Amino acid sequence: MKNRKLLSSIISLLSPSYSKTPQFSIIDFSPLIHPPLLIVFQQMHPVSEQSRLILGSLNSLSCMVWFLNDKNQVSTRQNASLLIKEMHVESLMKIEGIVETLVNMVKVPIGSVSTKACLSTIFHLVFSSKSKKVVFERFVELGLVSILLEIIVDAEKGVCEKSLGVLDCLCDSKNGVGIAKSNALTLLLVIKKLLRVSELSSSFVVSIVYKICCDNKGEEEGVLIEAI
């Protein structure tokens, strides 16, 4: 409890380092000063509501997204991904490039921890955002459906579960489910995970299969029978 109170106080004191950074000159700050602060922030788990509000400013979140794109600092990217996962969805939606950055983090992973964090953030964006229809289409345009299908082939259980959850959400989009249907291996890959990952994953699998096979003309049904 004492450690949490101390960390909360530290966050309150240090977060202005982010919030006062000019939005359009993020790349000018010293990388030797700010990345270590991410370690302090990330230690506050779960992040308190007070800390979330403090760190949820436009400039603070823009800095974190910039960190995610810094390919020379793996640990910094991981810490940023874990912290962004704790932020409010509507605050994240205001950040330019957040969708593209998250897709890139999943497409070119740096580790299972950051991949799971980014998948969790994506899930919240497509599931909870007030602008989720727009978010759906952007994620689909960036090829996330195909990326997720590649991931679930041999991903560890935690990553696989989150990938299936995001894929299930994207299949609520007409374009998303259309891309899933167009891939001949989709049903085979998804059904293979039924009862093999987790109970939650199995529920995602059933939902995905239903959405893909719904209103079909028999073609998907044949693939489904063969896969089972």
ZADO-1210 file (C-alpha; in nm, 4 decimals, padded with zeros to 6 digits):
<atoms>
<atom x="00.0000" y="00.0000" z="00.0000" code="MET" pos="1"/>
<atom x="00.2816" y="00.2399" z="00.0914" code="LYS" pos="2"/>
<atom x="00.4604" y="00.1607" z="-00.2353" code="ASN" pos="3"/>
<atom x="00.1431" y="00.2272" z="-00.4342" code="ARG" pos="4"/>
<atom x="00.0938" y="00.5626" z="-00.2614" code="LYS" pos="5"/>
<atom x="00.4561" y="00.6521" z="-00.3281" code="LEU" pos="6"/>
<atom x="00.4288" y="00.5567" z="-00.6948" code="LEU" pos="7"/>
<atom x="00.1065" y="00.7521" z="-00.7263" code="SER" pos="8"/>
<atom x="00.2804" y="01.0595" z="-00.5860" code="SER" pos="9"/>
<atom x="00.5738" y="01.0123" z="-00.8230" code="ILE" pos="10"/>
<atom x="00.3386" y="00.9889" z="-01.1208" code="ILE" pos="11"/>
<atom x="00.1632" y="01.3077" z="-01.0156" code="SER" pos="12"/>
<atom x="00.4979" y="01.4859" z="-00.9967" code="LEU" pos="13"/>
<atom x="00.6575" y="01.3479" z="-01.3115" code="LEU" pos="14"/>
<atom x="00.3677" y="01.3310" z="-01.5552" code="SER" pos="15"/>
<atom x="00.3956" y="01.7037" z="-01.6402" code="PRO" pos="16"/>
<atom x="00.7192" y="01.6037" z="-01.8161" code="SER" pos="17"/>
<atom x="00.4892" y="01.4440" z="-02.0708" code="TYR" pos="18"/>
<atom x="00.1880" y="01.6709" z="-02.0633" code="SER" pos="19"/>
<atom x="00.3966" y="01.9861" z="-02.1088" code="LYS" pos="20"/>
<atom x="00.5894" y="01.8473" z="-02.4036" code="THR" pos="21"/>
<atom x="00.4770" y="02.0433" z="-02.7112" code="PRO" pos="22"/>
<atom x="00.2651" y="01.8144" z="-02.9260" code="GLN" pos="23"/>
<atom x="00.4486" y="01.8890" z="-03.2462" code="PHE" pos="24"/>
<atom x="00.8003" y="01.8687" z="-03.1087" code="SER" pos="25"/>
<atom x="00.7878" y="01.5300" z="-02.9397" code="ILE" pos="26"/>
<atom x="01.0939" y="01.4101" z="-03.1276" code="ILE" pos="27"/>
<atom x="01.2980" y="01.6923" z="-02.9762" code="ASP" pos="28"/>
<atom x="01.2946" y="01.5729" z="-02.6148" code="PHE" pos="29"/>
<atom x="01.5886" y="01.3788" z="-02.4738" code="SER" pos="30"/>
<atom x="01.5299" y="01.0010" z="-02.4925" code="PRO" pos="31"/>
<atom x="01.7579" y="00.9655" z="-02.1913" code="LEU" pos="32"/>
<atom x="01.5139" y="01.1487" z="-01.9672" code="ILE" pos="33"/>
<atom x="01.1651" y="01.0317" z="-02.0587" code="HIS" pos="34"/>
<atom x="01.1832" y="00.6550" z="-02.1271" code="PRO" pos="35"/>
<atom x="01.2936" y="00.5741" z="-01.7688" code="PRO" pos="36"/>
<atom x="00.9758" y="00.7407" z="-01.6474" code="LEU" pos="37"/>
<atom x="00.7777" y="00.4744" z="-01.8317" code="LEU" pos="38"/>
<atom x="00.9271" y="00.2160" z="-01.5986" code="ILE" pos="39"/>
<atom x="00.7997" y="00.4091" z="-01.2978" code="VAL" pos="40"/>
<atom x="00.4553" y="00.4539" z="-01.4521" code="PHE" pos="41"/>
<atom x="00.4307" y="00.0917" z="-01.5591" code="GLN" pos="42"/>
<atom x="00.5048" y="-00.0282" z="-01.2051" code="GLN" pos="43"/>
<atom x="00.1754" y="00.1236" z="-01.0964" code="MET" pos="44"/>
<atom x="-00.0407" y="-00.1772" z="-01.1817" code="HIS" pos="45"/>
<atom x="-00.3253" y="-00.1553" z="-01.2036" code="PRO" pos="46"/>
<atom x="-00.3013" y="00.2130" z="-01.2857" code="VAL" pos="47"/>
<atom x="-00.5155" y="00.4205" z="-01.0510" code="SER" pos="48"/>
<atom x="-00.7920" y="00.6357" z="-01.1937" code="GLU" pos="49"/>
<atom x="-00.6071" y="00.9473" z="-01.0796" code="GLN" pos="50"/>
<atom x="-00.2908" y="00.8394" z="-01.2595" code="SER" pos="51"/>
<atom x="-00.4899" y="00.7415" z="-01.5671" code="ARG" pos="52"/>
<atom x="-00.6394" y="01.0877" z="-01.5876" code="LEU" pos="53"/>
<atom x="-00.3008" y="01.2520" z="-01.5388" code="ILE" pos="54"/>
<atom x="-00.1340" y="01.0406" z="-01.8065" code="LEU" pos="55"/>
<atom x="-00.4301" y="01.0550" z="-02.0434" code="GLY" pos="56"/>
<atom x="-00.3619" y="01.3996" z="-02.1863" code="SER" pos="57"/>
<atom x="-00.3182" y="01.4373" z="-02.5608" code="LEU" pos="58"/>
<atom x="00.0527" y="01.5134" z="-02.5346" code="ASN" pos="59"/>
<atom x="00.1220" y="01.2376" z="-02.2825" code="SER" pos="60"/>
<atom x="-00.0415" y="00.9746" z="-02.5013" code="LEU" pos="61"/>
<atom x="00.1243" y="01.1145" z="-02.8138" code="SER" pos="62"/>
<atom x="00.4605" y="01.0679" z="-02.6421" code="CYS" pos="63"/>
<atom x="00.3752" y="00.7072" z="-02.5607" code="MET" pos="64"/>
<atom x="00.2795" y="00.6380" z="-02.9214" code="VAL" pos="65"/>
<atom x="00.6085" y="00.7936" z="-03.0293" code="TRP" pos="66"/>
<atom x="00.7874" y="00.5542" z="-02.7918" code="PHE" pos="67"/>
<atom x="00.6039" y="00.2608" z="-02.9520" code="LEU" pos="68"/>
<atom x="00.7476" y="00.3627" z="-03.2880" code="ASN" pos="69"/>
<atom x="01.1044" y="00.3903" z="-03.1583" code="ASP" pos="70"/>
<atom x="01.2452" y="00.0688" z="-03.3051" code="LYS" pos="71"/>
<atom x="01.5817" y="00.1182" z="-03.1350" code="ASN" pos="72"/>
<atom x="01.4424" y="00.0830" z="-02.7819" code="GLN" pos="73"/>
<atom x="01.2717" y="-00.2539" z="-02.7271" code="VAL" pos="74"/>
<atom x="01.2238" y="-00.2167" z="-02.3512" code="SER" pos="75"/>
<atom x="01.0815" y="00.1327" z="-02.3935" code="THR" pos="76"/>
<atom x="00.8327" y="00.0080" z="-02.6525" code="ARG" pos="77"/>
<atom x="00.7245" y="-00.2729" z="-02.4222" code="GLN" pos="78"/>
<atom x="00.6749" y="-00.0387" z="-02.1258" code="ASN" pos="79"/>
<atom x="00.4780" y="00.2026" z="-02.3434" code="ALA" pos="80"/>
<atom x="00.2531" y="-00.0766" z="-02.4721" code="SER" pos="81"/>
<atom x="00.1745" y="-00.1901" z="-02.1180" code="LEU" pos="82"/>
<atom x="00.0910" y="00.1633" z="-02.0096" code="LEU" pos="83"/>
<atom x="-00.1233" y="00.2463" z="-02.3130" code="ILE" pos="84"/>
<atom x="-00.3301" y="-00.0639" z="-02.2415" code="LYS" pos="85"/>
<atom x="-00.4420" y="00.1018" z="-01.9168" code="GLU" pos="86"/>
<atom x="-00.5608" y="00.4254" z="-02.0775" code="MET" pos="87"/>
<atom x="-00.9218" y="00.5213" z="-02.1528" code="HIS" pos="88"/>
<atom x="-01.0390" y="00.4148" z="-02.4986" code="VAL" pos="89"/>
<atom x="-01.1856" y="00.7515" z="-02.5938" code="GLU" pos="90"/>
<atom x="-00.8604" y="00.9264" z="-02.5010" code="SER" pos="91"/>
<atom x="-00.6630" y="00.6870" z="-02.7211" code="LEU" pos="92"/>
<atom x="-00.8947" y="00.7502" z="-03.0153" code="MET" pos="93"/>
<atom x="-00.7841" y="01.1144" z="-03.0206" code="LYS" pos="94"/>
<atom x="-00.4209" y="01.0216" z="-03.0810" code="ILE" pos="95"/>
<atom x="-00.3035" y="01.0492" z="-03.4397" code="GLU" pos="96"/>
<atom x="-00.1518" y="00.7266" z="-03.5699" code="GLY" pos="97"/>
<atom x="-00.2593" y="00.5068" z="-03.2780" code="ILE" pos="98"/>
<atom x="-00.4311" y="00.2486" z="-03.5007" code="VAL" pos="99"/>
<atom x="-00.1395" y="00.2225" z="-03.7424" code="GLU" pos="100"/>
<atom x="00.1092" y="00.1956" z="-03.4563" code="THR" pos="101"/>
<atom x="-00.0816" y="-00.0836" z="-03.2820" code="LEU" pos="102"/>
<atom x="-00.1131" y="-00.2829" z="-03.6040" code="VAL" pos="103"/>
<atom x="00.2598" y="-00.2491" z="-03.6670" code="ASN" pos="104"/>
<atom x="00.3379" y="-00.3647" z="-03.3125" code="MET" pos="105"/>
<atom x="00.1317" y="-00.6784" z="-03.3710" code="VAL" pos="106"/>
<atom x="00.2590" y="-00.7350" z="-03.7251" code="LYS" pos="107"/>
<atom x="00.6245" y="-00.7037" z="-03.6262" code="VAL" pos="108"/>
<atom x="00.6256" y="-00.8268" z="-03.2648" code="PRO" pos="109"/>
<atom x="00.9039" y="-00.7549" z="-03.0187" code="ILE" pos="110"/>
<atom x="00.7822" y="-01.0043" z="-02.7590" code="GLY" pos="111"/>
<atom x="00.4719" y="-01.1778" z="-02.6283" code="SER" pos="112"/>
<atom x="00.4231" y="-00.9285" z="-02.3440" code="VAL" pos="113"/>
<atom x="00.3943" y="-00.6262" z="-02.5722" code="SER" pos="114"/>
<atom x="00.1953" y="-00.8228" z="-02.8314" code="THR" pos="115"/>
<atom x="-00.0641" y="-00.9206" z="-02.5715" code="LYS" pos="116"/>
<atom x="-00.0782" y="-00.5635" z="-02.4440" code="ALA" pos="117"/>
<atom x="-00.1343" y="-00.4224" z="-02.7931" code="CYS" pos="118"/>
<atom x="-00.3955" y="-00.6870" z="-02.8756" code="LEU" pos="119"/>
<atom x="-00.5786" y="-00.5979" z="-02.5540" code="SER" pos="120"/>
<atom x="-00.5739" y="-00.2305" z="-02.6517" code="THR" pos="121"/>
<atom x="-00.7014" y="-00.3128" z="-03.0005" code="ILE" pos="122"/>
<atom x="-00.9794" y="-00.5265" z="-02.8532" code="PHE" pos="123"/>
<atom x="-01.0938" y="-00.2397" z="-02.6327" code="HIS" pos="124"/>
<atom x="-01.0841" y="00.0010" z="-02.9271" code="LEU" pos="125"/>
<atom x="-01.2998" y="-00.2171" z="-03.1529" code="VAL" pos="126"/>
<atom x="-01.5297" y="-00.3326" z="-02.8731" code="PHE" pos="127"/>
<atom x="-01.5828" y="-00.0213" z="-02.6627" code="SER" pos="128"/>
<atom x="-01.5047" y="00.2838" z="-02.8728" code="SER" pos="129"/>
<atom x="-01.7937" y="00.5154" z="-02.9625" code="LYS" pos="130"/>
<atom x="-01.6363" y="00.5366" z="-03.3085" code="SER" pos="131"/>
<atom x="-01.5912" y="00.1620" z="-03.3408" code="LYS" pos="132"/>
<atom x="-01.7405" y="00.1456" z="-03.6914" code="LYS" pos="133"/>
<atom x="-01.4684" y="00.3774" z="-03.8168" code="VAL" pos="134"/>
<atom x="-01.2093" y="00.1888" z="-03.6127" code="VAL" pos="135"/>
<atom x="-01.3275" y="-00.1435" z="-03.7573" code="PHE" pos="136"/>
<atom x="-01.2733" y="-00.0258" z="-04.1113" code="GLU" pos="137"/>
<atom x="-00.9321" y="00.1239" z="-04.0428" code="ARG" pos="138"/>
<atom x="-00.8021" y="-00.1927" z="-03.8784" code="PHE" pos="139"/>
<atom x="-00.9412" y="-00.3995" z="-04.1663" code="VAL" pos="140"/>
<atom x="-00.7855" y="-00.1659" z="-04.4253" code="GLU" pos="141"/>
<atom x="-00.4472" y="-00.2119" z="-04.2584" code="LEU" pos="142"/>
<atom x="-00.4709" y="-00.5896" z="-04.3036" code="GLY" pos="143"/>
<atom x="-00.5259" y="-00.6845" z="-03.9407" code="LEU" pos="144"/>
<atom x="-00.7527" y="-00.9799" z="-04.0251" code="VAL" pos="145"/>
<atom x="-00.4779" y="-01.1514" z="-04.2243" code="SER" pos="146"/>
<atom x="-00.2185" y="-01.0635" z="-03.9599" code="ILE" pos="147"/>
<atom x="-00.4301" y="-01.2242" z="-03.6877" code="LEU" pos="148"/>
<atom x="-00.4759" y="-01.5416" z="-03.8915" code="LEU" pos="149"/>
<atom x="-00.0987" y="-01.5690" z="-03.9242" code="GLU" pos="150"/>
<atom x="-00.0525" y="-01.5132" z="-03.5519" code="ILE" pos="151"/>
<atom x="-00.2914" y="-01.7848" z="-03.4340" code="ILE" pos="152"/>
<atom x="-00.1099" y="-02.0546" z="-03.6303" code="VAL" pos="153"/>
<atom x="00.1546" y="-02.1115" z="-03.3637" code="ASP" pos="154"/>
<atom x="00.1069" y="-01.8382" z="-03.1031" code="ALA" pos="155"/>
<atom x="00.1264" y="-01.9054" z="-02.7305" code="GLU" pos="156"/>
<atom x="-00.2071" y="-01.9389" z="-02.5504" code="LYS" pos="157"/>
<atom x="-00.2281" y="-01.5825" z="-02.4212" code="GLY" pos="158"/>
<atom x="-00.1514" y="-01.4267" z="-02.7595" code="VAL" pos="159"/>
<atom x="-00.3793" y="-01.6736" z="-02.9394" code="CYS" pos="160"/>
<atom x="-00.6726" y="-01.5999" z="-02.7099" code="GLU" pos="161"/>
<atom x="-00.6425" y="-01.2249" z="-02.7572" code="LYS" pos="162"/>
<atom x="-00.5970" y="-01.2637" z="-03.1334" code="SER" pos="163"/>
<atom x="-00.9162" y="-01.4687" z="-03.1568" code="LEU" pos="164"/>
<atom x="-01.0983" y="-01.2074" z="-02.9488" code="GLY" pos="165"/>
<atom x="-00.9950" y="-00.9267" z="-03.1827" code="VAL" pos="166"/>
<atom x="-01.0741" y="-01.1377" z="-03.4904" code="LEU" pos="167"/>
<atom x="-01.4208" y="-01.2070" z="-03.3513" code="ASP" pos="168"/>
<atom x="-01.4801" y="-00.8327" z="-03.3143" code="CYS" pos="169"/>
<atom x="-01.3533" y="-00.7576" z="-03.6656" code="LEU" pos="170"/>
<atom x="-01.5914" y="-01.0188" z="-03.8059" code="CYS" pos="171"/>
<atom x="-01.8745" y="-00.7880" z="-03.6959" code="ASP" pos="172"/>
<atom x="-01.7615" y="-00.5659" z="-03.9810" code="SER" pos="173"/>
<atom x="-01.8881" y="-00.6483" z="-04.3298" code="LYS" pos="174"/>
<atom x="-01.5431" y="-00.5970" z="-04.4790" code="ASN" pos="175"/>
<atom x="-01.3776" y="-00.7819" z="-04.1929" code="GLY" pos="176"/>
<atom x="-01.5873" y="-01.0962" z="-04.2232" code="VAL" pos="177"/>
<atom x="-01.5565" y="-01.0692" z="-04.6014" code="GLY" pos="178"/>
<atom x="-01.1776" y="-01.0884" z="-04.5809" code="ILE" pos="179"/>
<atom x="-01.2015" y="-01.3765" z="-04.3347" code="ALA" pos="180"/>
<atom x="-01.4320" y="-01.5633" z="-04.5740" code="LYS" pos="181"/>
<atom x="-01.2035" y="-01.4984" z="-04.8698" code="SER" pos="182"/>
<atom x="-00.9159" y="-01.6820" z="-04.7013" code="ASN" pos="183"/>
<atom x="-00.9646" y="-02.0537" z="-04.7631" code="ALA" pos="184"/>
<atom x="-00.7697" y="-02.1396" z="-04.4479" code="LEU" pos="185"/>
<atom x="-00.9651" y="-01.9221" z="-04.2044" code="THR" pos="186"/>
<atom x="-01.2110" y="-02.1844" z="-04.0817" code="LEU" pos="187"/>
<atom x="-00.9442" y="-02.4533" z="-04.0675" code="LEU" pos="188"/>
<atom x="-00.7123" y="-02.2320" z="-03.8624" code="LEU" pos="189"/>
<atom x="-00.9828" y="-02.1080" z="-03.6282" code="VAL" pos="190"/>
<atom x="-01.1573" y="-02.4402" z="-03.5648" code="ILE" pos="191"/>
<atom x="-00.8219" y="-02.5995" z="-03.4858" code="LYS" pos="192"/>
<atom x="-00.8135" y="-02.3804" z="-03.1745" code="LYS" pos="193"/>
<atom x="-01.1497" y="-02.5052" z="-03.0465" code="LEU" pos="194"/>
<atom x="-01.1082" y="-02.6596" z="-02.6991" code="LEU" pos="195"/>
<atom x="-00.7284" y="-02.6341" z="-02.7301" code="ARG" pos="196"/>
<atom x="-00.6503" y="-02.2905" z="-02.5912" code="VAL" pos="197"/>
<atom x="-00.9001" y="-02.1784" z="-02.3275" code="SER" pos="198"/>
<atom x="-01.2720" y="-02.1657" z="-02.2603" code="GLU" pos="199"/>
<atom x="-01.2807" y="-01.8011" z="-02.3631" code="LEU" pos="200"/>
<atom x="-01.0927" y="-01.8783" z="-02.6844" code="SER" pos="201"/>
<atom x="-01.3429" y="-02.1528" z="-02.7657" code="SER" pos="202"/>
<atom x="-01.6288" y="-01.9043" z="-02.7287" code="SER" pos="203"/>
<atom x="-01.4494" y="-01.6708" z="-02.9709" code="PHE" pos="204"/>
<atom x="-01.4014" y="-01.9590" z="-03.2151" code="VAL" pos="205"/>
<atom x="-01.7707" y="-02.0507" z="-03.2091" code="VAL" pos="206"/>
<atom x="-01.8657" y="-01.6865" z="-03.2637" code="SER" pos="207"/>
<atom x="-01.6211" y="-01.6434" z="-03.5531" code="ILE" pos="208"/>
<atom x="-01.7372" y="-01.9625" z="-03.7231" code="VAL" pos="209"/>
<atom x="-02.1004" y="-01.8583" z="-03.6872" code="TYR" pos="210"/>
<atom x="-02.0350" y="-01.5159" z="-03.8406" code="LYS" pos="211"/>
<atom x="-01.8401" y="-01.6623" z="-04.1318" code="ILE" pos="212"/>
<atom x="-02.0947" y="-01.9335" z="-04.2063" code="CYS" pos="213"/>
<atom x="-02.4011" y="-01.7174" z="-04.1492" code="CYS" pos="214"/>
<atom x="-02.6003" y="-01.6609" z="-04.4700" code="ASP" pos="215"/>
<atom x="-02.3649" y="-01.8862" z="-04.6642" code="ASN" pos="216"/>
<atom x="-02.4684" y="-02.0697" z="-04.9783" code="LYS" pos="217"/>
<atom x="-02.3134" y="-02.4001" z="-04.8876" code="GLY" pos="218"/>
<atom x="-01.9475" y="-02.3412" z="-04.9676" code="GLU" pos="219"/>
<atom x="-01.8447" y="-02.2469" z="-04.6145" code="GLU" pos="220"/>
<atom x="-02.0644" y="-02.5245" z="-04.4764" code="GLU" pos="221"/>
<atom x="-01.8637" y="-02.7807" z="-04.6735" code="GLY" pos="222"/>
<atom x="-01.5363" y="-02.6450" z="-04.5395" code="VAL" pos="223"/>
<atom x="-01.6807" y="-02.6457" z="-04.1884" code="LEU" pos="224"/>
<atom x="-01.7819" y="-03.0116" z="-04.2116" code="ILE" pos="225"/>
<atom x="-01.4388" y="-03.1050" z="-04.3463" code="GLU" pos="226"/>
<atom x="-01.2614" y="-02.9112" z="-04.0700" code="ALA" pos="227"/>
<atom x="-01.4677" y="-03.0710" z="-03.7935" code="ILE" pos="228"/>
</atoms>
